[in-house]
Amino acid sequence: MKELLEYILEGITGSKNFEIVESVGSDDTTNFINIEIKADPKIIGLIIGKSGNTIRAIRNLLRVRATLEKKGISVSVSEKQTA
């Protein structure tokens, strides 16, 4: 899942100035993946897109793949903290 998201984001932004944090929570009945995209503030606008259309499309693509793997997914975007 992480590789697919990296491929999509590199194509959209044209840079690798982002970090993807993936955490998998599972119990007896549910598998769920939480993905957080930590990006440079300069490219967050490209990831979100006008009226949120780009991030909505990214979430839909990942949801299709997660459904095929019988999992749930959540994708969020935040600013990358700089030192």
C-alpha positions in Angstrom: 0.0 0.0 0.0 2.8 2.4 0.9 4.6 1.7 -2.4 1.5 2.6 -4.4 1.0 5.8 -2.4 4.7 6.8 -2.9 4.3 6.2 -6.7 1.2 8.4 -6.9 2.6 11.2 -4.8 5.9 11.3 -6.7 3.9 11.6 -9.9 1.7 14.4 -8.6 4.3 16.5 -6.8 7.4 15.8 -8.9 9.5 15.5 -5.6 10.2 13.1 -2.8 9.9 15.7 -0.1 7.3 13.8 1.9 7.2 11.0 4.4 4.6 8.3 4.7 3.8 6.8 8.1 1.9 3.6 7.9 0.5 1.9 11.0 -1.5 -1.3 10.9 -4.0 -2.1 13.6 -5.6 -5.5 13.7 -7.6 -7.6 16.0 -9.6 -10.8 15.6 -12.1 -9.5 13.2 -10.8 -6.3 11.6 -7.6 -5.2 9.7 -7.2 -1.5 9.4 -4.4 0.6 8.0 -3.8 4.2 9.1 -1.6 6.2 6.7 -0.3 9.7 7.4 1.3 11.7 4.7 3.8 14.2 6.2 4.7 16.7 3.5 6.6 19.9 3.0 4.2 22.8 3.3 5.1 23.9 -0.2 3.7 20.7 -1.8 0.7 20.1 0.5 -1.5 22.2 -1.8 -0.6 19.9 -4.7 -1.5 16.8 -2.6 -4.8 18.2 -1.4 -5.8 19.8 -4.7 -8.5 22.3 -5.5 -11.5 21.7 -3.2 -9.8 18.5 -2.0 -10.3 16.7 -5.2 -6.8 15.3 -5.5 -6.7 13.8 -2.0 -10.2 12.5 -2.5 -9.0 10.6 -5.6 -6.0 9.3 -3.8 -8.2 8.0 -1.0 -10.5 6.3 -3.5 -7.6 4.5 -5.2 -6.2 3.3 -1.9 -9.7 2.3 -0.8 -10.1 0.1 -3.9 -6.8 -1.7 -3.2 -7.7 -2.1 0.5 -11.0 -3.6 -0.4 -9.4 -6.1 -2.6 -7.1 -7.0 0.4 -10.2 -7.1 2.7 -8.9 -4.2 4.8 -10.0 -0.8 5.9 -8.0 2.4 5.3 -7.6 5.9 6.5 -5.4 8.6 4.9 -4.5 11.9 6.4 -2.2 14.8 5.4 -0.1 16.9 7.7 2.9 19.3 7.6 6.3 17.8 7.9 8.1 19.2 11.0 11.4 20.8 10.2 14.2 21.2 12.7 
